[in-house]
Amino acid sequence: MTKSEFNDSFFESARVLNGVPSTLVIKANGKVIGTVGCYWVDQHTDWLETGIVIYDPSYWNGGYGTEAYALWIDYLFEHTNLHRLGMSTWSGNDRMMRVAYKLGMVEEARIRKARVVEGEYYDSIKMGILREEWIEKRKEGQE
């Protein structure tokens, strides 16, 4: 494999579909503070999971995550034909669940005591939003 072929395959694997990247960085005040991302659970059924991480705790609770995640969901729905987007977290991650609820996601599944964090069991939480729900939520925000 040539270097050019390797680069092409590497950058193609970093995309989920139609040139949509699987990960983007979040910058605030010229500093990288986190990432948004997505990955396939099942490409045959268009099941894409999304997520966000704010690495720098000094940016927690400042609205950065909510804004970045909303922009990410906008981008994914605008640049794909996906009918739904999902996310997974653990029941102790209150900030992530608040962001997801605020953006219109609903809890779709709860797998009891499926995650271990610092030696303690937590539920795994699956949340999601349908394209039509996202469109409606965005319309409400413009009123």
N, CA, C and O atoms as a DFTB+ gen file, in Angstrom:
572 C
 N C O
     1  1       0.848      -1.172       0.000
     2  2       0.000       0.000       0.000
     3  2       0.899       1.243       0.000
     4  3       1.854       1.329       0.772
     5  1       0.587       2.179      -0.857
     6  2       1.356       3.421      -0.913
     7  2       0.937       4.340       0.222
     8  3      -0.101       4.139       0.852
     9  1       1.759       5.351       0.474
    10  2       1.433       6.330       1.511
    11  2       0.120       7.038       1.162
    12  3      -0.705       7.287       2.042
    13  1      -0.068       7.357      -0.096
    14  2      -1.298       8.020      -0.542
    15  2      -2.514       7.122      -0.311
    16  3      -3.552       7.591       0.156
    17  1      -2.388       5.837      -0.635
    18  2      -3.493       4.899      -0.404
    19  2      -3.799       4.773       1.090
    20  3      -4.960       4.725       1.497
    21  1      -2.728       4.719       1.905
    22  2      -2.916       4.652       3.352
    23  2      -3.657       5.882       3.853
    24  3      -4.623       5.764       4.605
    25  1      -3.203       7.076       3.435
    26  2      -3.873       8.313       3.855
    27  2      -5.334       8.328       3.437
    28  3      -6.201       8.712       4.221
    29  1      -5.613       7.912       2.207
    30  2      -7.002       7.867       1.730
    31  2      -7.837       6.925       2.586
    32  3      -8.953       7.269       2.974
    33  1      -7.307       5.739       2.887
    34  2      -8.069       4.765       3.680
    35  2      -8.222       5.244       5.117
    36  3      -9.271       5.033       5.727
    37  1      -7.180       5.894       5.678
    38  2      -7.258       6.401       7.042
    39  2      -8.336       7.469       7.155
    40  3      -9.183       7.408       8.047
    41  1      -8.309       8.442       6.259
    42  2      -9.284       9.524       6.347
    43  2     -10.680       9.053       5.996
    44  3     -11.655       9.596       6.514
    45  1     -10.805       8.056       5.129
    46  2     -12.122       7.514       4.823
    47  2     -12.685       6.769       6.036
    48  3     -13.885       6.838       6.302
    49  1     -11.819       6.054       6.777
    50  2     -12.292       5.327       7.955
    51  2     -12.680       6.282       9.077
    52  3     -13.407       5.895       9.991
    53  1     -12.207       7.519       9.022
    54  2     -12.556       8.512      10.032
    55  2     -13.870       9.213       9.692
    56  3     -14.257      10.175      10.355
    57  1     -14.547       8.729       8.665
    58  2     -15.829       9.302       8.266
    59  2     -16.905       8.240       8.444
    60  3     -16.649       7.050       8.262
    61  1     -18.110       8.676       8.802
    62  2     -19.186       7.711       8.986
    63  2     -19.941       7.458       7.692
    64  3     -20.290       6.317       7.391
    65  1     -20.197       8.510       6.922
    66  2     -20.796       8.363       5.597
    67  2     -20.867       9.711       4.913
    68  3     -20.838      10.751       5.571
    69  1     -20.960       9.694       3.607
    70  2     -21.097      10.915       2.799
    71  2     -20.118      12.017       3.201
    72  3     -20.473      13.195       3.188
    73  1     -18.899      11.645       3.555
    74  2     -17.911      12.641       3.947
    75  2     -18.104      13.225       5.337
    76  3     -17.399      14.163       5.710
    77  1     -19.038      12.697       6.107
    78  2     -19.296      13.195       7.462
    79  2     -18.230      12.622       8.398
    80  3     -18.073      11.404       8.481
    81  1     -17.497      13.490       9.102
    82  2     -16.455      12.993      10.010
    83  2     -17.058      12.283      11.215
    84  3     -18.181      12.578      11.625
    85  1     -16.300      11.345      11.779
    86  2     -16.771      10.639      12.963
    87  2     -16.491      11.415      14.240
    88  3     -17.100      11.143      15.275
    89  1     -15.577      12.380      14.182
    90  2     -15.198      13.144      15.373
    91  2     -14.819      14.567      14.981
    92  3     -14.188      14.797      13.949
    93  1     -15.211      15.505      15.813
    94  2     -14.778      16.899      15.678
    95  2     -14.326      17.398      17.045
    96  3     -14.832      16.950      18.073
    97  1     -13.382      18.316      17.054
    98  2     -12.945      18.891      18.322
    99  2     -13.829      20.077      18.682
   100  3     -14.404      20.733      17.812
   101  1     -13.925      20.335      19.972
   102  2     -14.654      21.485      20.500
   103  2     -13.610      22.457      21.026
   104  3     -12.790      22.111      21.876
   105  1     -13.654      23.675      20.508
   106  2     -12.727      24.703      20.956
   107  2     -13.499      25.841      21.611
   108  3     -14.590      26.210      21.175
   109  1     -12.911      26.381      22.659
   110  2     -13.451      27.568      23.318
   111  2     -12.273      28.444      23.696
   112  3     -11.283      27.969      24.252
   113  1     -12.386      29.708      23.393
   114  2     -11.303      30.653      23.695
   115  2      -9.964      30.183      23.117
   116  3      -8.916      30.350      23.742
   117  1     -10.013      29.589      21.908
   118  2      -8.804      29.140      21.233
   119  2      -8.185      27.877      21.796
   120  3      -7.071      27.514      21.418
   121  1      -8.886      27.201      22.693
   122  2      -8.352      26.017      23.378
   123  2      -9.250      24.813      23.092
   124  3     -10.475      24.932      23.116
   125  1      -8.646      23.660      22.823
   126  2      -9.428      22.433      22.655
   127  2      -9.905      21.993      24.028
   128  3      -9.109      21.762      24.939
   129  1     -11.245      21.881      24.159
   130  2     -11.804      21.516      25.469
   131  2     -12.540      20.179      25.430
   132  3     -12.958      19.676      26.474
   133  1     -12.706      19.594      24.236
   134  2     -13.420      18.330      24.154
   135  2     -13.643      17.897      22.721
   136  3     -13.055      18.443      21.787
   137  1     -14.515      16.894      22.564
   138  2     -14.856      16.377      21.238
   139  2     -16.327      15.992      21.190
   140  3     -16.951      15.700      22.210
   141  1     -16.859      16.001      19.978
   142  2     -18.132      15.355      19.686
   143  2     -17.803      14.234      18.722
   144  3     -16.857      14.339      17.941
   145  1     -18.576      13.165      18.772
   146  2     -18.275      12.044      17.900
   147  2     -19.492      11.190      17.633
   148  3     -20.566      11.395      18.197
   149  1     -19.289      10.228      16.754
   150  2     -20.339       9.265      16.455
   151  2     -19.710       7.977      15.955
   152  3     -18.571       7.966      15.486
   153  1     -20.467       6.894      16.061
   154  2     -20.002       5.604      15.576
   155  2     -21.213       4.749      15.235
   156  3     -22.308       4.945      15.762
   157  1     -20.989       3.809      14.350
   158  2     -22.066       2.905      13.941
   159  2     -22.281       1.825      14.969
   160  3     -21.326       1.202      15.435
   161  1     -23.524       1.599      15.324
   162  2     -23.907       0.397      16.053
   163  2     -24.266      -0.652      15.015
   164  3     -23.849      -1.807      15.113
   165  1     -25.050      -0.238      14.010
   166  2     -25.423      -1.126      12.909
   167  2     -25.710      -0.286      11.669
   168  3     -26.755       0.355      11.562
   169  1     -24.773      -0.303      10.749
   170  2     -24.899       0.511       9.542
   171  2     -26.061       0.044       8.661
   172  3     -26.641       0.850       7.934
   173  1     -26.405      -1.233       8.716
   174  2     -27.492      -1.763       7.887
   175  2     -28.855      -1.217       8.304
   176  3     -29.777      -1.150       7.491
   177  1     -28.978      -0.831       9.563
   178  2     -30.251      -0.277      10.039
   179  2     -30.137       1.213      10.363
   180  3     -31.017       1.784      11.007
   181  1     -29.043       1.837       9.912
   182  2     -28.816       3.274      10.152
   183  2     -28.810       3.630      11.636
   184  3     -29.313       4.684      12.024
   185  1     -28.244       2.757      12.464
   186  2     -28.175       2.989      13.902
   187  2     -26.832       3.627      14.242
   188  3     -25.806       2.952      14.319
   189  1     -26.864       4.939      14.443
   190  2     -25.665       5.707      14.737
   191  2     -25.765       6.249      16.158
   192  3     -26.770       6.856      16.529
   193  1     -24.727       6.030      16.942
   194  2     -24.647       6.580      18.290
   195  2     -23.778       7.829      18.254
   196  3     -22.837       7.922      17.465
   197  1     -24.103       8.780      19.112
   198  2     -23.359      10.034      19.179
   199  2     -22.874      10.246      20.597
   200  3     -23.309       9.568      21.528
   201  1     -21.979      11.185      20.747
   202  2     -21.516      11.491      22.089
   203  2     -20.741      12.786      22.135
   204  3     -20.407      13.378      21.109
   205  1     -20.464      13.207      23.350
   206  2     -19.706      14.425      23.595
   207  2     -18.877      14.231      24.850
   208  3     -19.309      13.580      25.802
   209  1     -17.693      14.799      24.841
   210  2     -16.833      14.793      26.023
   211  2     -16.239      16.191      26.152
   212  3     -15.653      16.714      25.205
   213  1     -16.392      16.784      27.315
   214  2     -15.702      18.030      27.639
   215  2     -14.592      17.636      28.605
   216  3     -14.856      17.290      29.756
   217  1     -13.344      17.690      28.128
   218  2     -12.198      17.229      28.913
   219  2     -11.847      18.162      30.057
   220  3     -11.436      17.712      31.126
   221  1     -12.005      19.438      29.841
   222  2     -11.554      20.430      30.800
   223  2     -12.690      20.779      31.772
   224  3     -13.649      21.438      31.371
   225  1     -12.603      20.354      33.038
   226  2     -13.686      20.597      33.998
   227  2     -14.021      22.072      34.205
   228  3     -15.125      22.398      34.642
   229  1     -13.092      22.955      33.901
   230  2     -13.396      24.380      34.072
   231  2     -14.435      24.852      33.050
   232  3     -14.961      25.958      33.172
   233  1     -14.734      24.028      32.051
   234  2     -15.755      24.350      31.051
   235  2     -17.058      23.579      31.292
   236  3     -17.995      23.698      30.501
   237  1     -17.130      22.802      32.357
   238  2     -18.361      22.102      32.698
   239  2     -19.382      23.109      33.224
   240  3     -19.019      24.106      33.848
   241  1     -20.641      22.842      32.968
   242  2     -21.758      23.656      33.457
   243  2     -21.772      25.078      32.912
   244  3     -22.399      25.962      33.496
   245  1     -21.083      25.302      31.796
   246  2     -21.073      26.634      31.199
   247  2     -21.866      26.711      29.908
   248  3     -21.865      27.744      29.238
   249  1     -22.551      25.612      29.548
   250  2     -23.338      25.603      28.320
   251  2     -22.564      25.181      27.085
   252  3     -23.148      25.039      26.010
   253  1     -21.260      24.977      27.216
   254  2     -20.430      24.599      26.069
   255  2     -20.843      23.249      25.500
   256  3     -20.950      23.087      24.284
   257  1     -21.075      22.285      26.381
   258  2     -21.462      20.949      25.939
   259  2     -22.809      20.948      25.250
   260  3     -22.976      20.314      24.208
   261  1     -23.770      21.652      25.821
   262  2     -25.106      21.719      25.226
   263  2     -25.033      22.339      23.836
   264  3     -25.625      21.823      22.888
   265  1     -24.311      23.438      23.721
   266  2     -24.196      24.114      22.424
   267  2     -23.482      23.235      21.400
   268  3     -23.936      23.107      20.263
   269  1     -22.376      22.638      21.800
   270  2     -21.613      21.801      20.871
   271  2     -22.410      20.577      20.439
   272  3     -22.396      20.208      19.265
   273  1     -23.106      19.946      21.383
   274  2     -23.877      18.741      21.059
   275  2     -25.055      19.087      20.155
   276  3     -25.367      18.333      19.234
   277  1     -25.712      20.215      20.405
   278  2     -26.818      20.654      19.543
   279  2     -26.312      20.913      18.120
   280  3     -26.956      20.514      17.149
   281  1     -25.174      21.572      18.001
   282  2     -24.600      21.827      16.677
   283  2     -24.222      20.524      15.979
   284  3     -24.385      20.398      14.765
   285  1     -23.718      19.559      16.740
   286  2     -23.338      18.256      16.194
   287  2     -24.570      17.509      15.667
   288  3     -24.542      16.949      14.571
   289  1     -25.637      17.507      16.449
   290  2     -26.869      16.846      16.013
   291  2     -27.430      17.547      14.775
   292  3     -27.855      16.890      13.826
   293  1     -27.430      18.888      14.788
   294  2     -27.839      19.640      13.589
   295  2     -27.040      19.186      12.375
   296  3     -27.601      18.872      11.325
   297  1     -25.735      19.158      12.534
   298  2     -24.846      18.800      11.429
   299  2     -25.148      17.389      10.910
   300  3     -25.240      17.175       9.702
   301  1     -25.300      16.441      11.822
   302  2     -25.549      15.059      11.408
   303  2     -26.883      14.923      10.676
   304  3     -26.959      14.233       9.659
   305  1     -27.931      15.569      11.178
   306  2     -29.224      15.487      10.498
   307  2     -29.206      16.243       9.163
   308  3     -29.861      15.819       8.210
   309  1     -28.470      17.349       9.084
   310  2     -28.411      18.123       7.843
   311  2     -27.580      17.445       6.756
   312  3     -27.843      17.646       5.571
   313  1     -26.585      16.650       7.137
   314  2     -25.669      16.073       6.158
   315  2     -25.862      14.574       5.922
   316  3     -25.078      13.946       5.210
   317  1     -26.911      14.004       6.524
   318  2     -27.203      12.590       6.314
   319  2     -28.713      12.423       6.131
   320  3     -29.482      13.371       6.288
   321  1     -29.112      11.214       5.801
   322  2     -30.532      10.877       5.730
   323  2     -30.972      10.052       6.935
   324  3     -32.028       9.421       6.899
   325  1     -30.180      10.052       7.992
   326  2     -30.496       9.248       9.169
   327  2     -31.836       9.671       9.763
   328  3     -32.157      10.859       9.808
   329  1     -32.605       8.701      10.212
   330  2     -33.916       8.987      10.784
   331  2     -33.880       9.136      12.302
   332  3     -34.837       9.626      12.901
   333  1     -32.767       8.711      12.931
   334  2     -32.637       8.843      14.382
   335  2     -31.167       8.896      14.760
   336  3     -30.302       8.409      14.033
   337  1     -30.904       9.494      15.910
   338  2     -29.570       9.496      16.494
   339  2     -29.712       9.059      17.938
   340  3     -30.681       9.407      18.612
   341  1     -28.748       8.300      18.405
   342  2     -28.789       7.814      19.774
   343  2     -27.563       8.225      20.550
   344  3     -26.600       8.746      19.987
   345  1     -27.604       7.989      21.844
   346  2     -26.454       8.174      22.721
   347  2     -26.577       7.225      23.897
   348  3     -27.676       6.802      24.256
   349  1     -25.455       6.899      24.487
   350  2     -25.427       6.027      25.660
   351  2     -24.606       6.697      26.749
   352  3     -23.603       7.355      26.473
   353  1     -25.041       6.523      27.977
   354  2     -24.284       7.040      29.111
   355  2     -24.577       6.156      30.320
   356  3     -25.233       5.124      30.184
   357  1     -24.114       6.537      31.464
   358  2     -24.369       5.797      32.691
   359  2     -25.208       6.658      33.623
   360  3     -25.157       7.885      33.552
   361  1     -25.974       6.025      34.488
   362  2     -26.963       6.727      35.300
   363  2     -26.363       7.733      36.282
   364  3     -27.091       8.573      36.812
   365  1     -25.089       7.673      36.531
   366  2     -24.442       8.655      37.395
   367  2     -23.965       9.891      36.657
   368  3     -23.464      10.825      37.282
   369  1     -24.111       9.914      35.332
   370  2     -23.649      11.043      34.534
   371  2     -24.800      12.048      34.356
   372  3     -25.376      12.176      33.276
   373  1     -25.108      12.743      35.434
   374  2     -26.242      13.665      35.442
   375  2     -26.115      14.757      34.388
   376  3     -27.107      15.108      33.749
   377  1     -24.910      15.304      34.193
   378  2     -24.737      16.386      33.214
   379  2     -25.090      15.917      31.813
   380  3     -25.767      16.636      31.077
   381  1     -24.649      14.730      31.431
   382  2     -24.930      14.239      30.083
   383  2     -26.421      14.002      29.899
   384  3     -26.977      14.333      28.852
   385  1     -27.067      13.436      30.899
   386  2     -28.510      13.183      30.783
   387  2     -29.289      14.500      30.705
   388  3     -30.256      14.599      29.949
   389  1     -28.879      15.514      31.481
   390  2     -29.551      16.824      31.404
   391  2     -29.398      17.431      30.015
   392  3     -30.358      17.974      29.468
   393  1     -28.207      17.343      29.445
   394  2     -27.983      17.870      28.089
   395  2     -28.883      17.135      27.099
   396  3     -29.549      17.763      26.276
   397  1     -28.902      15.819      27.178
   398  2     -29.716      15.028      26.241
   399  2     -31.199      15.373      26.364
   400  3     -31.877      15.572      25.355
   401  1     -31.701      15.445      27.589
   402  2     -33.114      15.816      27.787
   403  2     -33.384      17.223      27.260
   404  3     -34.392      17.462      26.595
   405  1     -32.478      18.149      27.560
   406  2     -32.646      19.535      27.122
   407  2     -32.742      19.622      25.598
   408  3     -33.464      20.465      25.067
   409  1     -32.014      18.751      24.899
   410  2     -32.007      18.768      23.434
   411  2     -33.153      17.960      22.830
   412  3     -33.286      17.892      21.608
   413  1     -33.984      17.348      23.679
   414  2     -35.163      16.643      23.180
   415  2     -35.023      15.138      23.089
   416  3     -35.930      14.466      22.596
   417  1     -33.913      14.593      23.551
   418  2     -33.761      13.140      23.539
   419  2     -34.653      12.519      24.608
   420  3     -34.961      13.147      25.621
   421  1     -35.056      11.293      24.368
   422  2     -35.861      10.564      25.337
   423  2     -35.127       9.285      25.732
   424  3     -34.372       8.712      24.946
   425  1     -35.365       8.858      26.957
   426  2     -34.783       7.597      27.401
   427  2     -35.487       6.462      26.667
   428  3     -36.713       6.350      26.708
   429  1     -34.705       5.626      25.998
   430  2     -35.256       4.515      25.217
   431  2     -34.999       3.168      25.870
   432  3     -35.719       2.201      25.619
   433  1     -33.976       3.105      26.706
   434  2     -33.670       1.842      27.381
   435  2     -32.830       2.119      28.622
   436  3     -32.087       3.099      28.690
   437  1     -32.967       1.243      29.581
   438  2     -32.167       1.282      30.803
   439  2     -31.741      -0.148      31.092
   440  3     -32.582      -1.019      31.317
   441  1     -30.449      -0.388      31.087
   442  2     -29.920      -1.709      31.384
   443  2     -29.363      -1.625      32.805
   444  3     -28.375      -0.938      33.061
   445  1     -30.008      -2.326      33.706
   446  2     -29.707      -2.175      35.123
   447  2     -28.327      -2.712      35.492
   448  3     -27.920      -3.801      35.089
   449  1     -27.629      -1.892      36.277
   450  2     -26.325      -2.234      36.846
   451  2     -25.383      -2.849      35.806
   452  3     -24.758      -3.881      36.048
   453  1     -25.296      -2.197      34.652
   454  2     -24.462      -2.694      33.553
   455  2     -23.133      -1.963      33.433
   456  3     -22.282      -2.361      32.637
   457  1     -22.940      -0.906      34.204
   458  2     -21.701      -0.133      34.146
   459  2     -21.072      -0.076      35.536
   460  3     -21.772       0.041      36.542
   461  1     -19.755      -0.160      35.578
   462  2     -19.035      -0.026      36.838
   463  2     -18.171       1.227      36.740
   464  3     -17.331       1.353      35.849
   465  1     -18.393       2.139      37.665
   466  2     -17.613       3.368      37.729
   467  2     -17.085       3.485      39.148
   468  3     -17.854       3.522      40.110
   469  1     -15.769       3.542      39.268
   470  2     -15.103       3.624      40.567
   471  2     -15.621       2.572      41.536
   472  3     -15.868       2.856      42.708
   473  1     -15.784       1.338      41.024
   474  2     -16.178       0.209      41.843
   475  2     -17.654       0.112      42.182
   476  3     -18.059      -0.788      42.918
   477  1     -18.468       1.027      41.655
   478  2     -19.897       1.024      41.947
   479  2     -20.688       0.748      40.669
   480  3     -20.339       1.234      39.593
   481  1     -21.754      -0.039      40.801
   482  2     -22.603      -0.350      39.645
   483  2     -23.589       0.778      39.356
   484  3     -24.184       1.357      40.266
   485  1     -23.746       1.074      38.066
   486  2     -24.714       2.059      37.591
   487  2     -25.481       1.458      36.421
   488  3     -25.011       0.530      35.763
   489  1     -26.662       1.998      36.175
   490  2     -27.429       1.577      34.998
   491  2     -26.809       2.182      33.739
   492  3     -26.244       3.275      33.775
   493  1     -26.919       1.465      32.642
   494  2     -26.565       2.003      31.335
   495  2     -27.833       2.624      30.760
   496  3     -28.888       1.991      30.742
   497  1     -27.725       3.851      30.294
   498  2     -28.876       4.597      29.788
   499  2     -28.715       4.798      28.282
   500  3     -27.684       5.283      27.816
   501  1     -29.740       4.422      27.537
   502  2     -29.778       4.643      26.087
   503  2     -30.833       5.703      25.817
   504  3     -31.980       5.578      26.245
   505  1     -30.432       6.747      25.103
   506  2     -31.357       7.825      24.761
   507  2     -31.296       8.062      23.262
   508  3     -30.326       7.682      22.606
   509  1     -32.325       8.687      22.723
   510  2     -32.318       8.953      21.301
   511  2     -33.310      10.026      20.914
   512  3     -34.170      10.434      21.695
   513  1     -33.157      10.469      19.673
   514  2     -34.064      11.462      19.109
   515  2     -34.291      11.132      17.643
   516  3     -33.363      10.764      16.923
   517  1     -35.537      11.271      17.215
   518  2     -35.897      11.052      15.819
   519  2     -35.748      12.359      15.047
   520  3     -35.871      13.447      15.610
   521  1     -35.485      12.235      13.767
   522  2     -35.331      13.412      12.922
   523  2     -36.524      14.358      13.079
   524  3     -36.336      15.562      13.254
   525  1     -37.759      13.821      13.018
   526  2     -38.935      14.695      13.101
   527  2     -39.040      15.383      14.463
   528  3     -39.537      16.506      14.546
   529  1     -38.581      14.728      15.530
   530  2     -38.572      15.357      16.847
   531  2     -37.562      16.499      16.890
   532  3     -37.827      17.557      17.461
   533  1     -36.400      16.270      16.278
   534  2     -35.360      17.299      16.244
   535  2     -35.847      18.517      15.458
   536  3     -35.655      19.654      15.888
   537  1     -36.467      18.278      14.321
   538  2     -36.989      19.385      13.509
   539  2     -38.008      20.180      14.312
   540  3     -37.977      21.410      14.317
   541  1     -38.909      19.481      14.988
   542  2     -39.929      20.155      15.801
   543  2     -39.281      20.938      16.936
   544  3     -39.678      22.070      17.211
   545  1     -38.297      20.354      17.594
   546  2     -37.600      21.021      18.706
   547  2     -36.908      22.286      18.204
   548  3     -36.925      23.307      18.891
   549  1     -36.310      22.237      17.036
   550  2     -35.625      23.406      16.474
   551  2     -36.631      24.495      16.107
   552  3     -36.346      25.681      16.276
   553  1     -37.802      24.105      15.607
   554  2     -38.853      25.082      15.284
   555  2     -39.311      25.795      16.557
   556  3     -39.501      27.011      16.558
   557  1     -39.486      25.037      17.635
   558  2     -39.895      25.623      18.915
   559  2     -38.887      26.652      19.384
   560  3     -39.263      27.687      19.935
   561  1     -37.623      26.379      19.172
   562  2     -36.557      27.287      19.603
   563  2     -36.515      28.586      18.816
   564  3     -35.940      29.572      19.276
   565  1     -37.125      28.599      17.623
   566  2     -37.121      29.798      16.779
   567  2     -38.309      30.701      17.072
   568  3     -38.354      31.837      16.599
   569  1     -39.265      30.217      17.841
   570  2     -40.478      31.013      18.136
   571  2     -40.211      32.033      19.210
   572  3     -41.110      32.786      19.584
